Amino acid sequence: EKPSEKDKERWADEAENLAKGVDVQTHRDPKVIEVQYEDGTKETLSDGDVVISAITSCTNTSNPFVMIAAGILAKKAVERGLKVPRKVKTSLAPGSRVVTDYLTKAGLLDYLDKLGYSLVGYGCTTCIGNSGPLPLPIEKGIKEGNIATSSVLSGNRNFEARIHPDVSANYLMSPPLVIAFGIAGTVIKDLTSEPLGTDNSGRQVFLKDIWPTNKEVLEVVKSAVSTGMFEDEYSRIFGVNKHWDALEYPKGSTYSWDGESTYIQNPPFFDGFDPKAEHRIAAIKDAYILGVFGDSLSTDHISPAGAIGQDSVAGKYLMSKSVGISDFNTFGSRRGNHEVMMRGTFANVKIKNLMLDGKVGGSTIYVSDKSEMSIYDAAMRYKEAGKPLVVIGGIEYGSGSSRDWAAKGPMLLGVKAIIAKSFERIHRSNLVGLGILPIEFMPGEGYKELSIDPMKPISIDIDDNVKPRSEVKIRYFSAADMLEHETKGRVRLDSELDVRYYKMGGVLNYVLDKLVRKAGN
């Protein structure tokens, strides 16, 4: 659904208030606490403070103009005596070694380093959730003071809890602005009229004082960036990292699965596949509701990519495998192990299940005994009892990254259908590809509008006669009168090929079936 003019006006007002340093939710004064580091140094921590400032992502760092601009801004900042506050965790992680080549040639890499933006590596870091831990005093201060901190990054993703579980807001911006806000130390400062800080003489320094001109940037790009740099770096992709080259790797045409590995396990996607079986589309009867979620539930909510928490279900699983907390790594790094990813499904620390009145965290109500437990544990109990599951969502279910595990995870948990007001385009396709039926509520209807009772089962009447985008009957119980009701939903099988995929239980089974049949002929 397109935003209304009223929505646009509200968003514009909130953006203006944010720039002025006004809390857009309650217009209260920002909370402020004092944190103390191990060396005795103290620093204030307040709502809106920047605790992560990262030049990251293959997207932004592939542009020499913005990277050179960041280097020039860093040079001017250092020359004026500006510094990044200690509470701000800084990093530089370009997507290519070419970036550090031309920054070095331009004499700018040292200035980035002096300001704190030191090279941490090449590739996916903060943008995918690999920001690493914050200093312990900062993490402790955020939790104890309930401080709404922020991150600024030159990445392309900023979904809730993706960058860091303790950071409330994440802002995407160009590399030079990342540094500017890192110096400012807060996002609730208007950098067009308020100073970044003071120089060595005590004079105020504004963003306009250190912002590079187009002419400055162009001159450095012309002198420091060349085609030969790219040709040289990409001609020697291998043989650069001795540690990587020294790794042992399996040989042969097939992979030998290691049952003890906590990174790669044989996935169960083809378990039970029978090439001789007759595939039919059957009704989904008496499915229990695993979770009810609001609008814009992102794929990061459904399947987080960031750090694995010590107290999470996935964390406890890793500890049971003798993996130390410091070696947990991230969900993104362990995506080859379905046991980890299943336990991370719907386990984002910021996700809100409306079955628990919007309580934050990956929990649900197990209907049989009305007990609260993790979504993973409940799903396993339902699976053991042979009960199918459904998930209910709002507008733009599955927005964000086209993360395959946001469909794989629910499928492995036993989810048979997602009923939502609308779906993000790619995620809808991924659901069909994993054999999960996407259904849209009819206009004006939804979980709240129909007063659906989440403690009662839902049935969906569908069979082999289903057509692309056809209507199906949904039977549910109303929390208003405790009676069973019927409504219709629109099946988001958008093509005949989608119907065939769904009939086969997903695209994996569809392709395997074709290969088996071809080999048989």
C-alpha positions as CSV (number, residue, x, y, z in Angstrom):
1,E,0.0,0.0,0.0
2,K,1.2,3.5,-0.9
3,P,1.7,5.9,2.0
4,S,-1.0,8.6,2.3
5,E,-0.3,12.3,2.2
6,K,-1.0,12.4,5.9
7,D,1.7,9.8,6.4
8,K,4.2,11.8,4.3
9,E,3.5,14.9,6.3
10,R,4.0,13.1,9.6
11,W,7.3,11.6,8.4
12,A,8.5,15.0,7.3
13,D,7.6,16.5,10.7
14,E,9.4,13.8,12.5
15,A,12.5,14.2,10.3
16,E,12.5,17.9,11.0
17,N,12.1,17.3,14.7
18,L,15.0,14.8,14.7
19,A,17.3,17.3,13.0
20,K,16.4,19.8,15.7
21,G,17.2,17.3,18.5
22,V,13.6,16.7,19.5
23,D,12.5,13.3,20.7
24,V,9.7,12.5,18.1
25,Q,7.9,10.1,20.3
26,T,7.4,12.0,23.5
27,H,9.2,15.3,23.0
28,R,11.0,14.6,26.3
29,D,14.5,15.7,27.2
30,P,17.1,13.0,26.2
31,K,18.2,10.6,29.0
32,V,21.8,11.2,30.1
33,I,24.0,8.9,32.2
34,E,27.7,8.8,32.9
35,V,29.9,5.8,32.0
36,Q,33.3,5.0,33.4
37,Y,36.1,3.1,31.5
38,E,38.6,0.8,33.0
39,D,41.2,3.5,33.2
40,G,38.9,5.7,35.2
41,T,38.0,8.0,32.4
42,K,34.4,9.1,32.4
43,E,32.1,10.1,29.6
44,T,28.4,11.0,29.2
45,L,26.1,8.8,27.2
46,S,22.8,10.2,26.0
47,D,19.8,9.4,23.8
48,G,20.8,9.9,20.1
49,D,24.5,9.4,20.8
50,V,26.5,7.7,18.1
51,V,28.2,4.5,19.4
52,I,29.0,3.0,16.0
53,S,30.4,5.0,13.0
54,A,31.4,2.7,10.2
55,I,32.6,3.2,6.7
56,T,31.5,-0.1,5.3
57,S,29.7,-2.0,2.5
58,C,30.7,-2.9,-1.0
59,T,28.0,-0.5,-2.2
60,N,29.3,2.9,-1.0
61,T,33.0,2.0,-0.9
62,S,33.0,1.2,-4.6
63,N,32.7,4.9,-5.4
64,P,36.1,6.6,-5.4
65,F,34.6,10.1,-5.2
66,V,32.8,9.6,-1.8
67,M,35.8,7.7,-0.4
68,I,38.2,10.4,-1.4
69,A,35.8,12.9,0.0
70,A,35.9,11.0,3.3
71,G,39.6,11.1,3.3
72,I,39.8,14.8,2.6
73,L,37.3,15.5,5.4
74,A,39.3,13.4,7.8
75,K,42.5,15.3,6.8
76,K,40.9,18.6,7.5
77,A,39.4,17.4,10.8
78,V,42.7,16.1,12.0
79,E,44.4,19.4,11.0
80,R,41.8,21.4,13.0
81,G,42.3,19.1,16.0
82,L,38.9,17.5,15.9
83,K,38.6,14.0,17.5
84,V,36.0,11.3,17.6
85,P,34.5,10.7,21.2
86,R,35.7,7.6,22.9
87,K,32.2,6.2,23.0
88,V,32.1,6.0,19.2
89,K,33.3,2.7,17.8
90,T,34.9,3.5,14.4
91,S,36.0,1.3,11.5
92,L,36.9,1.3,7.8
93,A,36.0,-1.9,5.9
94,P,35.9,-1.2,2.1
95,G,34.9,-3.9,-0.3
96,S,38.1,-3.9,-2.3
97,R,41.8,-3.4,-1.7
98,V,41.8,-0.9,-4.5
99,V,40.2,1.6,-2.0
100,T,43.2,1.5,0.4
101,D,45.5,1.7,-2.6
102,Y,44.2,5.0,-3.8
103,L,43.7,6.4,-0.3
104,T,47.4,5.6,0.4
105,K,48.6,7.1,-2.9
106,A,46.6,10.3,-2.1
107,G,48.1,10.5,1.4
108,L,44.7,10.2,3.1
109,L,44.7,6.8,4.7
110,D,46.9,8.0,7.6
111,Y,44.4,10.8,8.4
112,L,41.5,8.3,8.5
113,D,43.6,6.1,10.8
114,K,44.5,9.1,13.1
115,L,40.8,9.9,13.4
116,G,40.0,6.3,14.4
117,Y,38.8,4.9,11.1
118,S,41.4,2.2,10.8
119,L,41.3,-0.6,8.3
120,V,39.6,-3.7,9.8
121,G,39.4,-5.8,6.7
122,Y,37.7,-6.0,3.3
123,G,34.2,-7.2,2.9
124,C,30.9,-7.4,4.9
125,T,31.2,-6.0,8.4
126,T,28.8,-3.6,10.1
127,C,26.3,-3.6,7.3
128,I,25.6,-7.3,7.7
129,G,25.7,-7.1,11.5
130,N,29.4,-7.9,12.0
131,S,29.9,-4.8,14.0
132,G,31.4,-6.7,16.9
133,P,30.9,-5.9,20.6
134,L,30.7,-2.4,22.0
135,P,33.0,-1.5,24.9
136,L,31.6,-3.1,28.1
137,P,31.0,0.3,29.8
138,I,29.0,1.5,26.8
139,E,26.9,-1.8,26.6
140,K,26.3,-1.6,30.3
141,G,25.3,2.0,30.2
142,I,22.9,1.5,27.3
143,K,21.1,-1.3,29.2
144,E,21.1,0.3,32.7
145,G,20.1,3.7,31.5
146,N,17.7,2.5,28.7
147,I,19.6,4.8,26.4
148,A,18.4,5.1,22.7
149,T,21.8,5.1,21.0
150,S,22.4,5.2,17.2
151,S,24.8,4.0,14.6
152,V,25.9,5.8,11.4
153,L,27.2,3.7,8.5
154,S,27.8,3.9,4.8
155,G,26.1,0.6,4.2
156,N,22.8,-0.3,2.5
157,R,20.8,-2.0,5.3
158,N,19.6,-0.5,8.6
159,F,16.9,-2.7,9.8
160,E,16.0,-3.0,13.5
161,A,18.7,-4.8,15.6
162,R,20.6,-5.7,12.5
163,I,23.7,-3.5,13.1
164,H,23.9,-4.2,16.9
165,P,21.2,-5.6,19.3
166,D,21.8,-2.7,21.7
167,V,21.6,0.1,19.2
168,S,18.1,1.5,18.7
169,A,18.5,3.5,15.5
170,N,20.7,3.1,12.4
171,Y,21.3,5.8,9.8
172,L,22.6,5.3,6.3
173,M,24.8,8.0,4.8
174,S,27.8,8.8,2.7
175,P,31.3,8.0,4.0
176,P,32.2,11.7,4.7
177,L,28.9,12.1,6.6
178,V,29.7,9.0,8.6
179,I,32.9,10.7,9.8
180,A,31.1,14.0,10.5
181,F,28.5,12.4,12.7
182,G,31.2,10.3,14.3
183,I,33.0,13.5,15.3
184,A,29.7,15.1,16.4
185,G,29.0,12.0,18.5
186,T,25.2,12.4,18.2
187,V,22.5,12.3,15.5
188,I,20.3,14.9,17.2
189,K,22.6,17.8,16.3
190,D,21.8,20.0,13.3
191,L,25.1,19.9,11.5
192,T,24.1,22.8,9.2
193,S,24.0,25.2,12.1
194,E,25.6,23.6,15.1
195,P,29.4,23.0,15.5
196,L,31.0,19.6,15.2
197,G,33.4,20.6,18.0
198,T,36.2,23.0,18.8
199,D,39.7,23.2,17.3
200,N,43.1,23.4,19.0
201,S,42.5,27.2,19.6
202,G,39.1,26.7,21.1
203,R,37.2,28.0,18.1
204,Q,34.1,26.3,16.9
205,V,34.4,24.1,13.8
206,F,31.4,23.6,11.6
207,L,30.7,20.9,9.0
208,K,31.0,23.5,6.2
209,D,34.6,24.3,7.4
210,I,35.9,20.8,6.7
211,W,33.5,19.6,3.9
212,P,35.5,19.0,0.7
213,T,34.6,20.9,-2.4
214,N,33.8,19.1,-5.7
215,K,37.0,20.6,-7.1
216,E,39.2,19.2,-4.3
217,V,37.7,15.7,-4.7
218,L,38.0,15.7,-8.5
219,E,41.6,16.8,-8.4
220,V,42.6,14.0,-5.9
221,V,40.6,11.4,-7.9
222,K,42.4,12.3,-11.1
223,S,45.8,12.1,-9.4
224,A,45.3,9.0,-7.2
225,V,42.8,6.7,-8.9
226,S,43.8,4.8,-12.0
227,T,42.6,1.9,-14.1
228,G,45.8,0.1,-13.5
229,M,45.0,-0.2,-9.7
230,F,41.9,-2.3,-10.5
231,E,43.7,-4.4,-13.1
232,D,46.6,-5.1,-10.7
233,E,44.5,-6.0,-7.6
234,Y,42.0,-8.2,-9.5
235,S,44.8,-10.0,-11.4
236,R,46.0,-11.4,-8.1
237,I,42.9,-12.3,-6.2
238,F,44.6,-15.5,-4.9
239,G,47.9,-15.7,-3.1
240,V,47.3,-12.5,-1.1
241,N,46.3,-13.9,2.3
242,K,48.7,-16.7,3.5
243,H,46.2,-17.7,6.2
244,W,43.4,-18.3,3.7
245,D,45.8,-20.1,1.3
246,A,46.9,-22.4,4.2
247,L,43.4,-23.7,5.0
248,E,42.8,-27.3,4.2
249,Y,39.8,-28.1,2.1
250,P,38.0,-31.2,1.1
251,K,38.6,-32.8,-2.3
252,G,36.4,-34.8,-4.6
253,S,33.2,-34.3,-6.4
254,T,30.9,-34.6,-3.4
255,Y,31.2,-33.0,0.1
256,S,31.9,-35.2,3.1
257,W,29.6,-34.0,5.8
258,D,31.1,-33.6,9.3
259,G,28.5,-34.4,11.9
260,E,30.4,-32.5,14.6
261,S,30.7,-29.3,12.6
262,T,28.8,-26.3,14.0
263,Y,29.2,-24.3,10.8
264,I,28.1,-26.7,8.0
265,Q,25.5,-29.5,8.4
266,N,23.7,-31.6,5.9
267,P,20.4,-29.7,5.4
268,P,17.1,-31.7,5.7
269,F,15.5,-30.0,2.7
270,F,15.3,-33.3,0.7
271,D,14.4,-35.5,3.7
272,G,11.4,-37.6,2.7
273,F,11.6,-36.8,-1.0
274,D,10.1,-39.7,-3.0
275,P,10.3,-39.4,-6.8
276,K,7.5,-41.9,-7.1
277,A,5.1,-40.1,-4.9
278,E,2.1,-38.4,-6.3
279,H,2.2,-34.7,-5.5
280,R,-1.1,-33.0,-4.6
281,I,-2.2,-29.7,-3.1
282,A,-4.1,-30.4,0.1
283,A,-6.1,-28.2,2.5
284,I,-4.3,-26.9,5.6
285,K,-6.4,-28.1,8.5
286,D,-6.4,-27.0,12.1
287,A,-3.1,-25.2,11.9
288,Y,-1.9,-23.4,15.1
289,I,-0.7,-19.8,15.0
290,L,3.0,-19.7,15.8
291,G,3.2,-15.9,15.8
292,V,1.3,-12.7,15.0
293,F,3.4,-9.8,13.8
294,G,2.7,-6.2,12.8
295,D,3.5,-4.1,9.7
296,S,6.9,-4.1,7.9
297,L,8.3,-7.2,9.5
298,S,11.7,-7.4,7.8
299,T,13.6,-10.5,6.9
300,D,16.1,-9.4,9.6
301,H,13.3,-9.8,12.1
302,I,12.5,-13.2,10.7
303,S,16.1,-14.5,10.3
304,P,18.7,-12.2,11.9
305,A,22.2,-12.1,10.5
306,G,24.0,-10.5,13.4
307,A,25.6,-11.6,16.6
308,I,24.3,-14.7,18.4
309,G,23.4,-13.9,21.9
310,Q,24.6,-15.9,24.9
311,D,21.1,-16.4,26.3
312,S,19.5,-17.1,22.9
313,V,18.2,-20.5,21.9
314,A,20.9,-20.7,19.2
315,G,23.6,-19.6,21.8
316,K,22.5,-22.4,24.2
317,Y,22.7,-24.9,21.3
318,L,26.3,-23.8,20.5
319,M,27.3,-24.1,24.1
320,S,25.9,-27.6,24.2
321,K,28.3,-28.3,21.4
322,S,31.2,-26.9,23.5
323,V,31.5,-23.7,21.5
324,G,32.8,-20.9,23.7
325,I,30.8,-17.6,23.9
326,S,33.7,-15.7,22.2
327,D,33.4,-18.1,19.3
328,F,29.7,-17.8,18.7
329,N,30.2,-15.6,15.7
330,T,27.1,-14.5,13.8
331,F,24.0,-16.1,12.3
332,G,25.3,-14.9,8.9
333,S,28.5,-16.9,9.4
334,R,26.7,-20.0,10.5
335,R,24.0,-20.0,7.8
336,G,25.4,-23.4,6.6
337,N,24.1,-25.0,9.8
338,H,20.3,-25.4,9.8
339,E,20.3,-26.2,13.5
340,V,21.6,-22.8,14.3
341,M,19.4,-21.0,11.7
342,M,16.2,-22.7,12.8
343,R,16.8,-21.6,16.4
344,G,17.4,-18.1,15.1
345,T,14.1,-17.9,13.1
346,F,11.8,-15.3,14.5
347,A,14.4,-14.7,17.3
348,N,15.4,-11.1,16.6
349,V,15.8,-9.4,19.9
350,K,13.5,-6.6,18.7
351,I,10.7,-8.7,17.2
352,K,7.3,-8.3,18.7
353,N,4.8,-11.1,18.8
354,L,1.3,-9.7,19.2
355,M,0.3,-13.0,20.9
356,L,2.3,-11.7,23.8
357,D,0.9,-8.2,23.6
358,G,3.9,-7.0,21.7
359,K,6.5,-8.3,24.1
360,V,10.0,-7.9,22.6
361,G,11.9,-11.1,21.8
362,G,11.4,-14.4,19.9
363,S,8.8,-15.9,22.2
364,T,5.2,-17.2,21.7
365,I,2.4,-19.0,23.5
366,Y,2.3,-22.8,23.2
367,V,-1.5,-23.3,22.8
368,S,-1.7,-26.7,24.4
369,D,-0.8,-25.6,27.9
370,K,-0.8,-21.8,27.3
371,S,2.8,-21.5,28.4
372,E,5.3,-18.9,27.1
373,M,8.3,-20.3,25.4
374,S,10.7,-19.6,22.6
375,I,9.2,-19.8,19.1
376,Y,11.7,-22.6,18.2
377,D,10.7,-24.7,21.2
378,A,7.0,-24.2,20.5
379,A,7.5,-25.1,16.9
380,M,9.3,-28.3,17.8
381,R,6.5,-29.3,20.2
382,Y,3.9,-28.7,17.5
383,K,6.0,-30.7,15.0
384,E,6.3,-33.6,17.4
385,A,2.5,-33.5,17.8
386,G,2.0,-33.5,14.0
387,K,0.4,-30.0,14.0
388,P,0.8,-27.7,11.0
389,L,1.6,-24.0,11.7
390,V,0.7,-20.6,10.3
391,V,2.1,-17.1,10.8
392,I,0.0,-13.9,10.6
393,G,1.5,-10.6,9.5
394,G,0.6,-7.1,8.4
395,I,1.6,-4.8,5.6
396,E,4.9,-5.5,3.7
397,Y,5.6,-8.9,5.4
398,G,9.2,-9.9,4.6
399,S,10.5,-6.4,3.6
400,G,14.2,-5.8,3.5
401,S,17.0,-8.1,2.4
402,S,16.2,-11.0,0.1
403,R,17.3,-13.4,2.7
404,D,16.7,-17.0,1.8
405,W,16.7,-18.2,5.4
406,A,13.7,-16.0,6.2
407,A,11.8,-18.6,4.2
408,K,14.0,-21.7,4.9
409,G,13.7,-21.2,8.7
410,P,9.9,-21.0,8.9
411,M,9.7,-24.0,6.5
412,L,11.9,-26.1,8.8
413,L,9.9,-25.0,11.8
414,G,6.8,-26.4,10.2
415,V,5.1,-23.3,8.9
416,K,2.7,-24.1,6.1
417,A,1.2,-20.7,5.3
418,I,1.8,-17.0,6.0
419,I,-1.4,-14.8,6.0
420,A,-0.6,-11.1,5.7
421,K,-2.0,-7.9,4.4
422,S,0.8,-7.7,1.8
423,F,4.1,-9.2,0.9
424,E,7.5,-7.9,-0.2
425,R,8.0,-9.0,-3.7
426,I,11.2,-11.1,-3.4
427,H,10.2,-12.7,-0.1
428,R,6.9,-13.8,-1.5
429,S,8.8,-15.6,-4.2
430,N,11.1,-17.2,-1.6
431,L,8.2,-18.5,0.4
432,V,6.7,-20.2,-2.6
433,G,10.1,-21.6,-3.5
434,L,10.2,-23.3,0.0
435,G,6.7,-24.6,-0.2
436,I,5.1,-22.1,2.1
437,L,1.7,-20.7,1.0
438,P,1.5,-16.9,1.0
439,I,-2.0,-15.6,1.4
440,E,-3.2,-12.0,1.5
441,F,-6.1,-10.8,3.6
442,M,-8.9,-9.2,1.6
443,P,-8.8,-5.4,1.5
444,G,-9.9,-3.9,4.9
445,E,-9.3,-7.2,6.7
446,G,-6.5,-8.4,9.0
447,Y,-5.7,-9.9,12.3
448,K,-7.2,-7.1,14.4
449,E,-10.0,-6.3,12.0
450,L,-11.3,-9.9,12.1
451,S,-10.5,-10.3,15.8
452,I,-8.8,-13.5,15.1
453,D,-8.3,-15.6,18.3
454,P,-4.6,-16.7,18.2
455,M,-5.2,-19.5,20.7
456,K,-7.5,-21.3,18.2
457,P,-6.6,-23.2,15.0
458,I,-7.0,-21.9,11.5
459,S,-7.9,-23.9,8.4
460,I,-7.3,-23.0,4.7
461,D,-9.4,-24.7,2.0
462,I,-7.1,-25.2,-1.0
463,D,-6.7,-28.0,-3.5
464,D,-5.3,-29.0,-6.9
465,N,-7.8,-26.7,-8.6
466,V,-6.2,-23.5,-7.2
467,K,-5.4,-20.9,-9.9
468,P,-2.8,-18.1,-9.7
469,R,-4.0,-15.3,-7.4
470,S,-7.3,-17.0,-6.8
471,E,-9.4,-16.7,-3.6
472,V,-9.4,-19.4,-0.9
473,K,-11.6,-19.9,2.1
474,I,-10.1,-19.3,5.6
475,R,-11.8,-20.6,8.7
476,Y,-10.8,-19.0,12.0
477,F,-12.2,-18.4,15.5
478,S,-13.1,-14.9,16.6
479,A,-11.9,-13.6,20.0
480,A,-14.9,-11.4,20.1
481,D,-17.7,-14.0,20.2
482,M,-15.6,-17.3,20.4
483,L,-17.3,-18.6,17.3
484,E,-15.9,-20.0,14.1
485,H,-16.1,-17.7,11.1
486,E,-15.2,-17.8,7.5
487,T,-13.4,-15.2,5.3
488,K,-11.6,-15.2,2.0
489,G,-7.9,-14.6,1.2
490,R,-6.1,-14.2,-2.0
491,V,-3.4,-16.8,-2.8
492,R,-0.2,-15.2,-3.8
493,L,0.8,-17.9,-6.2
494,D,1.2,-15.4,-8.9
495,S,1.8,-17.7,-11.9
496,E,1.3,-21.3,-13.1
497,L,4.9,-21.9,-12.3
498,D,4.3,-20.8,-8.7
499,V,1.5,-23.3,-8.5
500,R,3.7,-26.1,-9.8
501,Y,6.5,-25.1,-7.3
502,Y,4.0,-25.1,-4.4
503,K,2.5,-28.4,-5.5
504,M,5.9,-30.0,-5.4
505,G,6.7,-28.6,-2.0
506,G,9.0,-25.9,-3.3
507,V,11.5,-25.2,-6.1
508,L,14.1,-27.6,-4.6
509,N,11.9,-30.6,-4.9
510,Y,10.7,-29.4,-8.3
511,V,14.2,-29.2,-9.7
512,L,15.2,-32.5,-8.0
513,D,12.2,-34.2,-9.4
514,K,13.0,-33.0,-12.9
515,L,16.6,-34.3,-12.6
516,V,15.4,-37.7,-11.4
517,R,12.9,-38.0,-14.2
518,K,15.5,-36.9,-16.8
519,A,18.0,-39.5,-15.4
520,G,15.3,-42.1,-15.5
521,N,14.7,-41.5,-19.2
